Amino acid sequence: TFSLSLAGFVEEPERKYCFECDSEEQCQEWIEALKRASYEFMRRSLIFYRNEIQKMTGKDPLEQYGISEEARFQLGTHK
């Protein structure tokens, strides 16, 4: 069993989610799935794939959206 507390929402200042699993393995799978769903994981994935596409095509895939220079999508920056 593990719980996750979320704070900062106007409607609900603090909300707690409880997870109950049948095994330690299932618990670890849930934790990994939650990590993969995080903003930081998604940001890192975007940066990685952006760089891979740029290596393959020679073009920045975010340029067409006008966000290629935003610091949050650059390597070495942290939000």
C-alpha positions in Angstrom: 0.0 0.0 0.0 1.2 3.5 -0.7 -0.4 7.0 -0.9 0.1 10.1 -3.0 -0.8 13.5 -1.7 -1.5 16.4 -4.1 -1.5 20.0 -2.9 -2.0 23.3 -4.6 -5.4 23.0 -6.4 -7.8 25.8 -5.7 -10.9 23.6 -5.5 -9.2 21.0 -3.3 -6.3 22.3 -1.3 -5.0 18.8 -0.5 -6.2 15.5 -1.9 -4.8 12.1 -1.0 -4.9 9.0 -3.2 -4.4 5.6 -1.7 -3.2 2.7 -3.8 -3.4 -0.9 -2.6 -1.6 -3.6 -4.6 -1.5 -7.3 -4.5 2.3 -7.5 -4.5 5.5 -5.5 -4.2 6.0 -5.9 -7.9 2.6 -4.4 -8.7 3.3 -1.5 -6.3 6.6 -0.8 -8.1 4.8 -0.9 -11.5 2.4 1.8 -10.2 5.2 4.0 -8.9 7.0 3.7 -12.2 3.9 4.5 -14.2 3.3 7.6 -12.0 6.9 8.8 -12.6 6.5 8.3 -16.3 3.4 10.5 -16.3 5.2 13.4 -14.5 5.9 16.7 -16.2 9.6 16.4 -15.8 9.7 12.9 -17.4 7.7 14.2 -20.3 9.9 17.3 -20.7 13.1 15.1 -20.8 11.5 12.8 -23.3 10.5 15.8 -25.5 14.1 17.1 -25.3 15.6 13.7 -26.2 13.3 13.1 -29.2 13.6 16.7 -30.3 17.4 16.2 -30.5 17.1 12.8 -32.2 14.8 14.3 -34.9 17.1 17.2 -35.3 20.1 14.9 -35.8 18.2 12.9 -38.4 16.5 15.7 -40.4 18.7 18.7 -39.7 15.6 20.7 -38.6 14.3 21.6 -35.3 10.8 20.0 -35.0 9.6 22.7 -32.6 10.5 25.6 -34.9 7.2 25.3 -36.8 5.4 26.0 -33.6 7.5 29.1 -32.7 8.7 27.5 -29.5 12.2 26.3 -30.5 14.0 28.9 -28.4 12.1 28.4 -25.1 14.5 27.6 -22.3 12.2 24.9 -20.8 12.7 22.8 -24.0 16.5 23.2 -24.1 19.1 20.7 -22.8 20.6 21.5 -19.4 17.7 23.7 -18.2 15.6 22.8 -15.2 12.0 23.9 -14.4 
